[in-house]
Amino acid sequence: MAAISALASASTKLRNFTSLSNEGYDRQMRDHVAYCRNLLSTKALDSVSRDESVLDKFDPGRDSVAFLFLLRLQIQTLQETSRGALPRDLLPAGGLWSRAVRYLDVFDPVQIRYAGQEFRQLLEFIGQASEATSKPLLATRPIREAMLRLDPSCAVFTSTHLLFVRLCLRAKAYACALPFLDRHVCHFPALSSHASSKFSSVLCARHGSSLTFITSHSGLSSKLTYKDYLQYFLYGGMVYMALKEWRKALHFLGVVISMPTVGSISMVMVEAYKKWVLVGLLANGKLCSPPNVTAPHVVKLYHSLAKPYVSLAQTFERGDMKKLVAEVDTARGIWIMDRNMGLVSQVVDTFSRHALIRLRKTFAALTVAEVLEQAPHLPADPRATESEIASLIMSGAMDATLVHSPSHTSDTMLRLLIKPFSSQMSHESHMQVHFKNEGQLMTALMGSLEETNRAMGLSDEFVDSSSKGQAWTTASEMDQGLGEDLGLDMDEDIMGG
């Protein structure tokens, strides 16, 4: 127990950090973390590796580093002795699981900057244990709150971003992922040349950007590849699809399909394009063109590899309901195999809505009977058609009114309106809020750009050195080809339920 007493004493000294300068506290924290790692490497703490009560000697909020190392030691000891299967104590509701979850609510985020690898491993353990019991929902809140405590901006992409969004998809906890997805990713963990720069060497100092302490050497993220980046935005797009936020889903899918590539494209990008086509129909009623930055040869590959989807979109645009239903039935096996049947069903359901909305381009007013002539795929019963039109008007999808004759002897009239003054005022208020939000976003992005410029130094020397250490430089890594494993083992057809 001498090692525990020494560890407690060392940790207690760091509590009075207010009397130290940033440089002094930084030096002591680095020494403290090195001391903890040395204790583990020399097995000086093996005598307490199974004694859970030793954790009670440390305050997880004030002794965050010491508590983390002891907690990780006990978790690893149980994992090593279990030979693959997770012991009950590590599963949800187990003793060490409960301690780990409570720790994530109270840890000191500044101290954790110095023990990034151990902290990331703890988050990964929480995710692994929850999935082992088919209860990923239990891990979503602790991981989300822990990452927001560490980096409220979530501006630096880490492996935990991908872990968290994947867990939210598996748990169908879509709204839980929004605090991450609604924040813009601006950086990847800085390269080693950044980590040693003067402005980021003191981890405990107040930093304008998390880029200064989430680096390639901090351990707060495992090594990232381009596939991690693509999967994060694909999963994010799937979350927005489940929430029916089609515009945001298009944005996330657009990031994936416009990824720069040479030659072939990955299956992640192909899957994203298939969803892009369907979401474009749901959002805009047409086949949307990929972002302008997408290379022409990549667009041709998409059209070739997603022919049934492109054909479905073209039929949708032509307004032929019978042919649309026939195409859906003919390619049903493809939709099911791709796990997109839920989205395809919604495309069919929304056909009438977009057909009615398109009438505004030609008519100012027409009777319900004339609506049926223009859109024969609508229900033959005028009352059913009238009810569908009324639902579109009430939902705000159509700016129109239904006018009944006083005697009810003539057909109901549909008047497709130019937006009234009150509606225009409401629209202007909405646009003011939108512009305000966009202005705040631009300010944040400019700050991130300024941080990036400072880190890079805008020097040719840095560009040369970075290109040598870039993880995504080779064509073999960049273009895994069409046989690449997606890792999408959850039920992708999130719209099917």
Buried (B, 14 or more C-beta within 10 A) or exposed (E): EEBBEEBBEBBBEBEEBEEBEEEEBBBBBEEBBEBBBEBBEEEBBEEBBEEBEBBEBBBBEBBBBBBBBBBBBBBBBBBEEEEEEBEBBBBBEBEBBEBBBEBBEEBBBBBBBBBBBBBBBBBBBBBBBBBBEEBBBBBBBBBBBBBBBBBEBBBBBBBBBBBBBBBBBBBBBBEBBBBBBEBEBBBBBBBEBBBEBEEBEBBBBEBEBBBBBBBBBBBBBBEBBBBBBBBBBBBBBBBBBBBEBBEBBBBBBBBBBBBEBEEBBBBBBBBBBBBBBBBBBBBEBBBBEBBEEBBEEBBEBBBEBBEBBBBBBBBBBEBBBEBBBEBBEEBEEBBEEBBBBBBBBBBBEBBBBBBBBBBBEEBEEBBBEBBBEBBEBBEEEBEEBBEBBBEBBEEEBBBBEEEEEEEEEEBBBBEBBEEEEEEEEEEEEEEEEEEEEEEEEEEBEEBBEEBBEBBBEEEEEBEEBEEEEEEEEEEEEBBBEEEBEBEBEBEBBBBBE
